[in-house]
Amino acid sequence: MMVPKKWGQGALFAFSALDGHSYASDDMTGMLCGDRIGIRFFTQVKRELAIVNVRGKNLEYDAVTSDYIRFAFPEQPAVRIIYAKAHLVIGNVSGVMEPAMFTEGRHKTETVGNVEIHDTMDGDFTALAWFGDRFAFAFAHTREDVLKLAEEGMQMDLDAEEAKKLSFFEKHGLAEDAPHADLYAKTLSCMKTQLYSPEAQFDTIWSTPDRLPHKSLWLWDSVYHAIGHRNIDGKLAEDLIHAIWINQYENGFVPHMANLNVRSAITQPTIIGWGAWKVYQTTGNREFLKECYENNARFLKWCRDNRRSSEKEVYTWQTTDDVLCRCDECGMDNSPRFDTHDPLVAIDFCCFMANDVRHMKLMADELGLAEDAAFYQNWYEQIAKDTNDLLWYEEEGFYFDWNIPKGEMHKVWSVASFLPLFAGICNDHQAVKLVEQLRNPETFGTEFPIPTIARNDATFGSDLWRGPVWINYNYMIAEGLSNCGYKADAKFIVDKTIFHMNRWYQATGVINEFYDSANLVPPAHHNRKGLPFEPYNIDVRMQTIRDYGWSNTLLCDMLAHRA
């Protein structure tokens, strides 16, 4: 059995819905500290549990997971930190080490027996109980409840709770001698943190991109999460797709973001059918397939009715005048594709629609709906024709967006232009030209492929979608290459992705949101709608997110299905 063992500042520490009640409305998620063995919890007032007086040489971590940490010095008893319940962390120390509790800002401190209580005077209480080598760290909304929870923690069986955490990796992990078994274990560990319990409108477990700083559901994130989670539990993967449909409007519209209180007014890439089909291939659950087919039919019709700028089967994202997020709807928030703020016929939207329409055809065939299957086949062919007629630029051998008011190609060399491979809408000649660019070191053939903007494009940079590598595009493009017969190129991209993600995990202990295409700049040093801030503090500025959701789930799927 292999468990992750790398400590990394900003790595998530959270109680998962897989282990019990874990509610978005009353969350206590932590991040590992960078200056000591400590966990900073992001409640309304920040609190920290730390192990202090750590003295000696050759400290070794036996486990650093999202809810269980174990370390020791040679010939000393191991120290354990275990997230046992939603608001309760238990553990033990050894030697001269001590557990310590810190609270940000003004608070009242009280000692009751062997329990220290911090009252932040905002309706929240923290308690640290410590006796002998045992400790319990609790959080609650009343003094009585926090004392009760801390006392409960002191009575819990540490060995039994440790065994529960390890059983997850015993069941789902790779053998210790398997290639990248530790990296795979890290993805499993992070994937546990994404999951919240049923609450409010959500009647199943649902997922969030990273728990910190995001605590809501996002459309395409949830699809990517389901693709990874199918390797753990097919029913869970179905639930993550189902949670998207819960927020669908009667008219078919699916919001790009939803939480317990809000649904957004824009949508996101149409990839639900594609992801649902992958999950169905794992579970074979026809009821799930039927639900997805019916709901996705309404969603795609809404997009057809509301996101076309002409009678042609080509599609346009809704944009805003926010310079840092002109196109949240396409998911590429600050891509230079949208710097002009002109409406575009978007190559990615056209391809996402084509790909999901063809998966609707697959679903219709599977469900025995011959007339529907013919409808979706015709629709797919029309999207392919209209996209190629308008967005393929033969002189450059590349696809571009079309600037609607100017009536011309909008020539930003973007990773989105490889999605015709993913959607299967390019012919052999076009595929050859796209593959040439993927291999070209002056454009997209970088050390860590594939940059979101070509290296030689005037807009290439290091901020978010303006140059760095995103794992979801690597995953989709590799799949497209494989389906188009370029299996060696697909394998090259997957292998490079795994290699470089592993390199940075081994160096930093976290899986990042995006990466440097030259593989020189550490992920934490990238701009993210602003300069990186040191020391790392998401309250000051949201920086390159650590232990990011789909980076883990899609890496997990790459490793699980690697040839």
ZAMARGU-4260 file (C-alpha; in steps of 0.2 Angstrom, whole numbers, plus 5000, padded with zeros to 4 digits):
<rodrens>
0) 5000/5000/5000 | 5006/5017/4995 | 5001/5034/5004 | 5007/5051/5000 | 5022/5057/5011
5) 5026/5074/5005 | 5023/5090/5016 | 5018/5105/5005 | 5013/5122/5011 | 4995/5125/5005
10) 4991/5107/5004 | 4973/5104/5009 | 4968/5096/5025 | 4949/5092/5026 | 4936/5080/5032
15) 4928/5071/5017 | 4910/5067/5014 | 4916/5049/5011 | 4920/5048/5030 | 4904/5056/5037
20) 4895/5072/5037 | 4905/5087/5029 | 4894/5102/5025 | 4898/5117/5015 | 4888/5128/5026
25) 4899/5124/5041 | 4916/5119/5034 | 4932/5118/5043 | 4945/5115/5030 | 4964/5118/5033
30) 4980/5121/5024 | 4997/5114/5029 | 5008/5128/5035 | 5025/5132/5027 | 5035/5137/5043
35) 5031/5123/5055 | 5021/5107/5057 | 5004/5115/5058 | 4987/5116/5050 | 4979/5133/5047
40) 4960/5131/5047 | 4950/5144/5037 | 4934/5146/5048 | 4927/5164/5050 | 4942/5168/5061
45) 4957/5158/5057 | 4964/5145/5069 | 4979/5134/5069 | 4984/5117/5076 | 5003/5115/5077
50) 5015/5103/5084 | 5029/5113/5093 | 5045/5109/5101 | 5050/5097/5086 | 5068/5094/5090
55) 5080/5082/5082 | 5087/5076/5065 | 5081/5065/5051 | 5062/5068/5054 | 5053/5056/5042
60) 5035/5057/5036 | 5026/5041/5034 | 5010/5049/5028 | 5004/5066/5023 | 4987/5064/5017
65) 4972/5076/5016 | 4966/5069/5033 | 4980/5060/5041 | 4998/5064/5045 | 5011/5053/5053
70) 5029/5057/5056 | 5043/5052/5068 | 5062/5053/5072 | 5072/5037/5072 | 5069/5027/5087
75) 5055/5038/5094 | 5036/5034/5094 | 5027/5041/5079 | 5016/5057/5080 | 4999/5056/5072
80) 4987/5070/5067 | 4970/5063/5061 | 4954/5072/5055 | 4942/5061/5064 | 4925/5071/5062
85) 4920/5086/5053 | 4926/5098/5067 | 4937/5087/5076 | 4956/5083/5074 | 4964/5070/5086
90) 4982/5064/5088 | 4997/5060/5099 | 5014/5068/5102 | 5030/5060/5108 | 5046/5066/5117
95) 5046/5085/5121 | 5034/5089/5107 | 5018/5098/5112 | 5002/5102/5103 | 4998/5120/5102
100) 4983/5131/5097 | 4984/5148/5089 | 4969/5160/5085 | 4970/5175/5073 | 4966/5191/5081
105) 4957/5196/5097 | 4950/5182/5108 | 4946/5176/5125 | 4956/5161/5133 | 4949/5150/5146
110) 4956/5134/5154 | 4945/5120/5160 | 4955/5106/5167 | 4966/5100/5153 | 4957/5109/5140
115) 4961/5126/5133 | 4947/5136/5125 | 4948/5151/5113 | 4932/5161/5111 | 4933/5172/5096
120) 4918/5182/5101 | 4909/5179/5084 | 4900/5163/5090 | 4914/5151/5087 | 4924/5142/5099
125) 4940/5131/5098 | 4946/5119/5111 | 4963/5110/5113 | 4963/5095/5125 | 4980/5088/5130
130) 4984/5074/5142 | 4999/5063/5142 | 5003/5060/5124 | 4985/5062/5118 | 4977/5078/5111
135) 4961/5083/5103 | 4957/5099/5093 | 4939/5104/5092 | 4928/5118/5084 | 4910/5122/5088
140) 4898/5136/5090 | 4895/5135/5108 | 4907/5133/5123 | 4897/5117/5129 | 4898/5109/5112
145) 4917/5112/5110 | 4921/5105/5127 | 4910/5090/5123 | 4918/5087/5106 | 4936/5089/5113
150) 4932/5076/5127 | 4924/5064/5114 | 4940/5066/5104 | 4951/5061/5119 | 4941/5045/5121
155) 4943/5040/5103 | 4953/5025/5098 | 4968/5032/5088 | 4973/5016/5080 | 4955/5012/5074
160) 4954/5030/5066 | 4971/5028/5058 | 4966/5011/5051 | 4950/5020/5043 | 4961/5033/5034
165) 4973/5020/5028 | 4959/5008/5022 | 4955/5021/5008 | 4972/5019/5000 | 4972/5000/5003
170) 4956/4999/4993 | 4959/5011/4979 | 4978/5014/4978 | 4991/5006/4967 | 5004/4993/4973
175) 5019/5001/4980 | 5030/4995/4966 | 5018/5002/4952 | 5024/5017/4942 | 5020/5033/4950
180) 5011/5024/4965 | 5015/5039/4976 | 5008/5052/4964 | 4992/5042/4961 | 4990/5041/4980
185) 4992/5060/4981 | 4978/5062/4968 | 4967/5050/4978 | 4970/5060/4994 | 4966/5077/4986
190) 4950/5070/4978 | 4943/5065/4995 | 4944/5084/5000 | 4933/5089/4985 | 4917/5081/4992
195) 4903/5088/5002 | 4888/5079/5010 | 4870/5081/5004 | 4863/5098/5009 | 4850/5110/5004
200) 4846/5106/4986 | 4860/5094/4984 | 4853/5076/4987 | 4869/5067/4984 | 4887/5070/4988
205) 4893/5084/4977 | 4910/5092/4973 | 4919/5108/4973 | 4935/5113/4964 | 4947/5114/4978
210) 4938/5117/4995 | 4949/5132/4997 | 4946/5145/4991 | 4931/5139/4981 | 4916/5131/4991
215) 4904/5130/4976 | 4900/5118/4962 | 4906/5122/4945 | 4899/5114/4929 | 4915/5108/4920
220) 4925/5105/4936 | 4911/5093/4941 | 4912/5084/4925 | 4931/5082/4926 | 4929/5077/4944
225) 4917/5063/4939 | 4930/5057/4926 | 4943/5054/4940 | 4931/5048/4953 | 4925/5034/4942
230) 4941/5025/4946 | 4936/5025/4964 | 4918/5023/4964 | 4906/5023/4949 | 4891/5027/4959
235) 4900/5042/4967 | 4905/5048/4949 | 4886/5047/4944 | 4882/5058/4959 | 4894/5071/4954
240) 4886/5072/4937 | 4868/5072/4945 | 4873/5086/4956 | 4875/5097/4941 | 4857/5093/4935
245) 4850/5098/4952 | 4853/5116/4947 | 4847/5116/4930 | 4833/5128/4925 | 4816/5122/4917
250) 4821/5130/4901 | 4837/5119/4900 | 4850/5132/4906 | 4863/5125/4917 | 4873/5138/4928
255) 4891/5138/4928 | 4892/5139/4947 | 4880/5135/4960 | 4880/5134/4979 | 4868/5132/4993
260) 4861/5150/4990 | 4865/5156/4973 | 4865/5150/4955 | 4875/5160/4942 | 4868/5168/4926
265) 4880/5161/4914 | 4884/5144/4908 | 4900/5134/4905 | 4907/5122/4891 | 4895/5109/4885
270) 4905/5093/4891 | 4892/5085/4902 | 4887/5072/4889 | 4905/5067/4886 | 4909/5065/4904
275) 4892/5056/4908 | 4896/5044/4894 | 4913/5040/4902 | 4905/5037/4918 | 4892/5026/4910
280) 4905/5015/4902 | 4911/5012/4920 | 4894/5008/4928 | 4883/5002/4914 | 4868/5011/4924
285) 4855/5014/4911 | 4844/5025/4923 | 4859/5036/4925 | 4862/5037/4906 | 4843/5041/4903
290) 4844/5055/4916 | 4859/5063/4908 | 4852/5061/4890 | 4835/5069/4894 | 4843/5084/4904
295) 4858/5086/4892 | 4845/5087/4877 | 4837/5102/4885 | 4854/5110/4889 | 4861/5108/4872
300) 4844/5115/4865 | 4846/5130/4876 | 4863/5133/4870 | 4857/5132/4852 | 4843/5144/4855
305) 4854/5157/4865 | 4872/5156/4860 | 4871/5157/4841 | 4874/5174/4832 | 4867/5167/4815
310) 4857/5153/4808 | 4874/5143/4806 | 4878/5130/4818 | 4892/5140/4826 | 4892/5147/4844
315) 4897/5162/4854 | 4901/5164/4872 | 4894/5178/4883 | 4908/5190/4888 | 4909/5204/4900
320) 4920/5220/4901 | 4930/5214/4916 | 4948/5214/4910 | 4953/5200/4922 | 4938/5189/4917
325) 4931/5193/4900 | 4925/5176/4897 | 4921/5166/4913 | 4908/5157/4903 | 4921/5148/4892
330) 4932/5144/4907 | 4947/5154/4900 | 4944/5169/4911 | 4958/5180/4905 | 4963/5173/4889
335) 4969/5185/4876 | 4957/5178/4864 | 4944/5190/4872 | 4955/5206/4875 | 4946/5215/4862
340) 4929/5212/4870 | 4921/5209/4853 | 4909/5195/4851 | 4917/5180/4843 | 4912/5164/4835
345) 4922/5153/4847 | 4932/5138/4841 | 4931/5130/4858 | 4912/5132/4860 | 4909/5125/4842
350) 4920/5110/4847 | 4912/5107/4864 | 4895/5107/4856 | 4900/5095/4842 | 4908/5083/4854
355) 4893/5083/4866 | 4881/5082/4851 | 4890/5066/4845 | 4889/5059/4862 | 4871/5062/4863
360) 4870/5051/4847 | 4880/5037/4856 | 4867/5039/4870 | 4852/5038/4859 | 4859/5023/4850
365) 4862/5014/4867 | 4844/5019/4873 | 4837/5012/4856 | 4831/5030/4850 | 4834/5028/4832
370) 4825/5044/4827 | 4835/5054/4840 | 4851/5046/4835 | 4848/5052/4817 | 4844/5070/4823
375) 4860/5071/4833 | 4871/5064/4819 | 4864/5077/4807 | 4867/5091/4820 | 4884/5085/4823
380) 4888/5085/4804 | 4881/5103/4802 | 4892/5109/4816 | 4907/5101/4809 | 4904/5109/4792
385) 4900/5126/4798 | 4915/5127/4810 | 4927/5121/4796 | 4919/5133/4783 | 4921/5148/4795
390) 4935/5145/4807 | 4948/5135/4797 | 4962/5147/4790 | 4971/5137/4777 | 4985/5150/4774
395) 4990/5147/4792 | 4985/5129/4794 | 4976/5133/4810 | 4959/5136/4817 | 4955/5153/4824
400) 4940/5162/4832 | 4930/5174/4820 | 4927/5192/4825 | 4909/5195/4822 | 4908/5214/4820
405) 4924/5215/4810 | 4920/5201/4799 | 4937/5193/4800 | 4948/5180/4808 | 4953/5184/4826
410) 4971/5177/4825 | 4976/5172/4843 | 4986/5156/4843 | 4977/5147/4857 | 4976/5129/4864
415) 4957/5130/4860 | 4961/5128/4842 | 4966/5110/4845 | 4949/5105/4850 | 4943/5100/4833
420) 4954/5084/4836 | 4944/5081/4852 | 4928/5084/4843 | 4933/5074/4828 | 4928/5087/4816
425) 4944/5090/4807 | 4949/5080/4791 | 4965/5071/4789 | 4974/5087/4781 | 4968/5098/4795
430) 4974/5085/4808 | 4991/5084/4800 | 4993/5103/4802 | 4987/5104/4820 | 4999/5090/4824
435) 5013/5099/4816 | 5010/5114/4828 | 5009/5103/4843 | 5027/5096/4838 | 5034/5114/4834
440) 5045/5120/4848 | 5042/5138/4842 | 5023/5137/4845 | 5015/5123/4856 | 5029/5110/4857
445) 5036/5116/4873 | 5045/5106/4886 | 5029/5104/4896 | 5016/5104/4883 | 5003/5111/4879
450) 5004/5130/4882 | 4987/5139/4882 | 4995/5152/4870 | 5008/5148/4857 | 5026/5154/4863
455) 5028/5165/4848 | 5011/5174/4849 | 5012/5192/4855 | 5000/5189/4869 | 5010/5174/4877
460) 5013/5176/4895 | 5013/5168/4912 | 4996/5172/4919 | 4982/5159/4920 | 4976/5156/4903
465) 4989/5168/4894 | 5002/5154/4892 | 5003/5142/4906 | 4999/5123/4904 | 4981/5117/4910
470) 4979/5099/4913 | 4961/5098/4907 | 4966/5104/4889 | 4981/5091/4889 | 4968/5078/4894
475) 4956/5082/4880 | 4968/5085/4866 | 4977/5069/4870 | 4961/5060/4869 | 4957/5068/4852
480) 4974/5064/4846 | 4972/5046/4851 | 4955/5045/4842 | 4962/5053/4827 | 4975/5040/4825
485) 4990/5049/4833 | 4992/5038/4847 | 5011/5041/4849 | 5008/5060/4850 | 4994/5057/4863
490) 5005/5046/4873 | 5019/5059/4872 | 5008/5072/4880 | 5001/5061/4893 | 5019/5055/4898
495) 5026/5073/4898 | 5011/5079/4909 | 5013/5065/4922 | 5032/5067/4922 | 5032/5086/4925
500) 5017/5086/4937 | 5026/5072/4947 | 5042/5083/4947 | 5033/5098/4955 | 5024/5087/4967
505) 5040/5079/4973 | 5048/5097/4975 | 5033/5106/4983 | 5021/5092/4990 | 5006/5099/4980
510) 4997/5097/4964 | 4994/5114/4956 | 4981/5123/4946 | 4992/5126/4931 | 5011/5125/4926
515) 5025/5134/4916 | 5026/5127/4899 | 5045/5129/4899 | 5045/5120/4916 | 5057/5133/4924
520) 5046/5143/4935 | 5039/5135/4950 | 5020/5134/4949 | 5018/5145/4965 | 5028/5159/4956
525) 5016/5161/4942 | 5005/5176/4940 | 4986/5173/4943 | 4977/5189/4938 | 4991/5198/4948
530) 5008/5195/4954 | 5011/5181/4966 | 5011/5186/4985 | 5024/5180/4998 | 5021/5172/5010
535) 5007/5162/5003 | 4990/5169/5009 | 4974/5166/4999 | 4966/5180/5010 | 4978/5193/5002
540) 4977/5187/4984 | 4970/5171/4976 | 4986/5163/4969 | 4990/5148/4959 | 4978/5136/4968
545) 4986/5121/4977 | 4979/5104/4977 | 4967/5109/4963 | 4953/5098/4959 | 4953/5093/4941
550) 4972/5093/4940 | 4971/5079/4952 | 4956/5070/4945 | 4962/5070/4927 | 4980/5065/4932
555) 4972/5051/4942 | 4963/5046/4926 | 4978/5047/4915 | 4988/5036/4928 | 4974/5024/4929
560) 4972/5021/4910 | 4989/5024/4905 | 4995/5012/4891
</rodrens>
